[in-house]
Amino acid sequence: MPTLFDPIRLGEYELKNRILMAPLTRGRTGSEGVPDRMVAEYYAQRAEAGLLITEATAINAQGRGWRNAPGVYTTAQVAGWRGVAEAVHARGGRIFMQIWHMGRTVLPEYANGNRPVAPSAVKAEGGLPGKDGNRRPFATPRAITIPEIRRTVADFARAAKRAVEAGFDGVEIHAANNFLVDSFLRDGTNRRQDEYGGPIENRARFLIEVVEAVIGVIGAGKVGVRLSPTNSYFGISDSEPHVIFPNVAALLNRFDLAYLHVLEPKAASEVAPVAHLIRAAYKGTLIMNGGFDLRSGNHALGAGEADAIAFGVPFIANPDLVERYRYDLPLTDADPETYYTPGRQGYADYPTYKSHQSPAQRASAA
Ligand SMILES: Cc1cc2nc3c(=O)[nH]c(=O)nc-3n(C[C@H](O)[C@H](O)[C@H](O)COP(=O)(O)O)c2cc1C
């Protein structure tokens, strides 16, 4: 039975273990979305993971609406990411870039005052910080047009090409958490009457076009897709998640992707679990995420529920998470106050387990 510490083949790559770092937006890339040396250091500190998946990174200016989150559409952004990929590779790590368009959750102030785009004019619940850090409510989006859909698909492909040119090992298409791709999949946000709305194949069309375009430029072995069938972030919903998501997984079978990544929180939710149906429908490598720890991660692998596990919050305060799990060492708790704040604090300054023990403790442990 595989454990978290066994290697695994993922697309073009042989990963050293099955402990993956889940994508984590951290808001450390400034108003222009450019990763600097501190960002490179943060990822390099975590390079023992079998695979690092970066924070969500905007494919174009229209899709960027998270304060101080990165992009991959300007020369400076691509140069910044090159430094990240180099730092991770120098430590023997592997890294995929998660690419997104934020769809209906882009505040107008990030888009020259324009309304955000989404499949249909269904407003997201809640709000996000504006450029000054103060929270603002979302605006009602307008329905994206077909020519704009085509341009957005091309921008996903261009972003993937740039990521690989910057030295990344691949990309993860963010089709989860209510953002643009996910909002096409779920019928609570997709009310379209054209070929992008209605039946499952139509609602999946945008995702499939993005996958095809991205594969066309970097190859399937460098591409992952992330889905979140049951969460209700920003008020998103679907009337039949247990129907659409296994069907989407089956549609993805023909691509021979590096992986499919499913976020399904372990905590009880109003929506019945769907991940096991995706597991049955999907023939390729499946990564699970959502509230796992050492024991539940190993259990899921042993039970055949997943091929690898992605850990999010545990990686924030434990750069040496792989080592802590390997030796069953205690974990440090992450501070939510510094999840999205600028600067090193709560970001690149979490110590490893070894470095915050005394020399005598280290010697006796060795
Ligand atoms: C601070 C923070 C930032 C996150 N940013 C992203 C992101 O950029 N993309 C994404 O797909 N999920 C994001 N997530 C969700 C995580 O990837 C993960 O699904 C979630 O934390 C549950 O996994 P865990 O219990 O192992 O932390 C974020 C979560 C947190 C706590």
The ligand as a MOL file (V3000), in Angstrom:
LIG
                    3D

  0  0  0     0  0            999 V3000
M  V30 BEGIN CTAB
M  V30 COUNTS 31 33 0 0 0
M  V30 BEGIN ATOM
M  V30 1 C -4.4370 31.4420 2.8210 0
M  V30 2 C -5.0670 30.5380 1.8110 0
M  V30 3 C -4.9220 30.8170 0.4680 0
M  V30 4 C -5.4720 29.9590 -0.4960 0
M  V30 5 N -5.2640 30.2270 -1.8190 0
M  V30 6 C -5.6960 29.3460 -2.7650 0
M  V30 7 C -5.3680 29.5490 -4.1370 0
M  V30 8 O -4.6730 30.4770 -4.5270 0
M  V30 9 N -5.8590 28.6380 -5.0240 0
M  V30 10 C -6.6280 27.5670 -4.6440 0
M  V30 11 O -7.0290 26.7800 -5.4970 0
M  V30 12 N -6.9170 27.3530 -3.3520 0
M  V30 13 C -6.4510 28.2070 -2.4060 0
M  V30 14 N -6.7010 27.9550 -1.0790 0
M  V30 15 C -7.3150 26.6610 -0.6920 0
M  V30 16 C -6.2050 25.6580 -0.3610 0
M  V30 17 O -5.4710 25.3000 -1.5300 0
M  V30 18 C -6.7750 24.3650 0.2450 0
M  V30 19 O -7.7030 23.8450 -0.6640 0
M  V30 20 C -7.4480 24.5810 1.5850 0
M  V30 21 O -6.6110 25.3020 2.4740 0
M  V30 22 C -7.8240 23.2310 2.2350 0
M  V30 23 O -6.6940 22.4030 2.3790 0
M  V30 24 P -5.9230 22.2510 3.7870 0
M  V30 25 O -6.9500 21.7810 4.7780 0
M  V30 26 O -4.8380 21.2640 3.5630 0
M  V30 27 O -5.4200 23.6170 4.1470 0
M  V30 28 C -6.2020 28.8170 -0.0920 0
M  V30 29 C -6.3690 28.5600 1.2670 0
M  V30 30 C -5.8060 29.3980 2.2160 0
M  V30 31 C -5.9530 29.0540 3.6740 0
M  V30 END ATOM
M  V30 BEGIN BOND
M  V30 1 1 1 2
M  V30 2 1 2 3
M  V30 3 2 2 30
M  V30 4 2 3 4
M  V30 5 1 4 5
M  V30 6 1 4 28
M  V30 7 2 5 6
M  V30 8 1 6 7
M  V30 9 1 6 13
M  V30 10 2 7 8
M  V30 11 1 7 9
M  V30 12 1 9 10
M  V30 13 2 10 11
M  V30 14 1 10 12
M  V30 15 2 12 13
M  V30 16 1 13 14
M  V30 17 1 14 15
M  V30 18 1 14 28
M  V30 19 1 15 16
M  V30 20 1 16 17
M  V30 21 1 16 18
M  V30 22 1 18 19
M  V30 23 1 18 20
M  V30 24 1 20 21
M  V30 25 1 20 22
M  V30 26 1 22 23
M  V30 27 1 23 24
M  V30 28 2 24 25
M  V30 29 1 24 26
M  V30 30 1 24 27
M  V30 31 2 28 29
M  V30 32 1 29 30
M  V30 33 1 30 31
M  V30 END BOND
M  V30 END CTAB
M  END
